[in-house]
Amino acid sequence: MSEGVRLDKWLWAARFFKTRTLATEAVEGGRVHVNGVRVKPAKDVKPGDRVEVTMAETRWELIVRDLAEKRGPATVARTLYEETEASQRARAERAEARRVQAEPADDIRGRPTKRDRRSLDRFRHS
């Protein structure tokens, strides 16, 4: 294999994105950085490079360990990178915060009663 693989191919092979198109859009959108620099999808990544991937509220800091041009099983994809300790800790803390956060829909109890509706009408028209 050559000394590098296109970033969008590597992200797809490492199973961070379902399609290469999604990986390309993420890189072009600035949600992927290599060695702290915003790059283009055709940038070659090499073992030892540091890749930062941001999707929604989730952020991964990875170190490239191996290269792949083809998408394989998840067990193989997991060997392509190593997540940093700081990244693992931060993701675990965010997951715990989401878990203990109150569900916004818990306060909603269905349709308002006649009394609730009249109270709302008085509030709106006053």
C-alpha positions in Angstrom: 0.0 0.0 0.0 1.2 3.5 -0.7 2.3 5.8 2.1 -1.2 7.4 2.5 -4.9 7.0 2.0 -7.4 9.7 1.1 -9.0 11.1 4.3 -12.6 10.6 3.1 -11.8 6.9 2.2 -10.1 6.3 5.6 -13.1 7.8 7.5 -15.5 5.6 5.6 -13.3 2.5 6.0 -13.0 3.2 9.8 -16.8 3.4 9.9 -17.2 7.0 11.1 -19.5 7.6 8.1 -21.9 5.4 6.4 -20.9 6.6 2.9 -17.9 8.2 1.3 -20.2 11.1 0.3 -21.1 11.8 3.9 -17.4 11.6 4.8 -16.5 14.1 2.0 -19.2 16.5 3.1 -18.0 16.4 6.7 -14.4 17.1 5.7 -15.5 20.0 3.4 -17.8 21.3 6.1 -14.9 21.7 8.5 -15.9 19.0 10.9 -12.7 17.0 10.4 -9.2 18.2 11.1 -5.9 16.4 10.6 -3.0 17.4 12.9 -5.1 20.4 14.0 -5.5 21.8 10.5 -8.7 22.0 8.4 -8.0 19.9 5.2 -9.7 18.7 2.0 -11.1 15.2 1.4 -8.2 14.2 -0.8 -5.6 14.8 1.9 -3.6 11.7 2.5 -3.5 10.4 6.1 -0.6 8.3 7.4 -0.1 6.2 10.5 0.6 8.5 13.4 -1.6 11.4 12.1 -4.0 12.9 14.6 -7.6 13.2 13.3 -10.4 15.1 15.0 -13.9 14.3 14.0 -17.0 16.2 15.2 -20.5 14.9 14.6 -23.4 16.8 16.3 -22.4 16.9 20.0 -19.9 14.0 19.7 -16.2 14.7 19.2 -13.5 12.1 18.6 -9.7 12.6 18.8 -8.0 9.8 17.0 -4.6 8.7 16.2 -4.3 6.8 12.8 -2.8 3.3 13.5 -3.4 1.6 10.1 -4.6 2.4 6.6 -7.5 0.9 4.6 -9.0 1.8 1.3 -11.9 -0.7 1.5 -14.6 -0.9 4.2 -14.4 -4.1 6.2 -16.0 -5.5 9.3 -16.3 -3.3 12.4 -13.7 -5.4 14.2 -11.2 -4.6 11.5 -12.3 -0.9 11.4 -11.6 -0.5 15.1 -8.0 -1.5 14.6 -7.4 1.4 12.1 -7.3 4.0 14.9 -6.8 4.6 18.6 -8.9 7.1 20.5 -7.1 9.4 22.9 -7.7 9.1 26.7 -8.9 12.7 26.8 -11.4 12.0 24.1 -12.8 8.9 25.7 -13.2 10.7 29.1 -14.9 13.7 27.5 -17.4 11.5 25.5 -18.1 9.5 28.7 -18.8 12.7 30.6 -21.1 14.0 27.9 -23.0 10.7 27.8 -23.4 10.7 31.6 -24.7 14.4 31.5 -27.2 13.4 28.8 -28.3 10.4 30.8 -29.1 12.4 34.0 -30.6 15.4 32.2 -34.3 15.7 32.6 -36.4 14.8 29.6 -38.2 17.9 28.3 -41.3 16.0 27.3 -41.8 14.8 30.9 -43.7 18.0 31.8 -46.2 17.5 29.0 -49.2 15.4 30.2 -51.4 15.2 27.1 -54.3 17.4 26.1 -55.2 20.3 28.4 -58.3 20.0 30.5 -61.2 22.4 30.1 -59.9 24.3 33.1 -56.4 24.5 31.6 -57.8 25.7 28.3 -59.8 28.5 29.9 -56.7 29.5 31.9 -54.7 29.7 28.7 -57.4 31.7 27.0 -57.5 34.2 29.8 -53.7 34.5 29.7 -53.7 35.1 25.9 -56.5 37.6 25.8 -55.4 39.7 28.8 
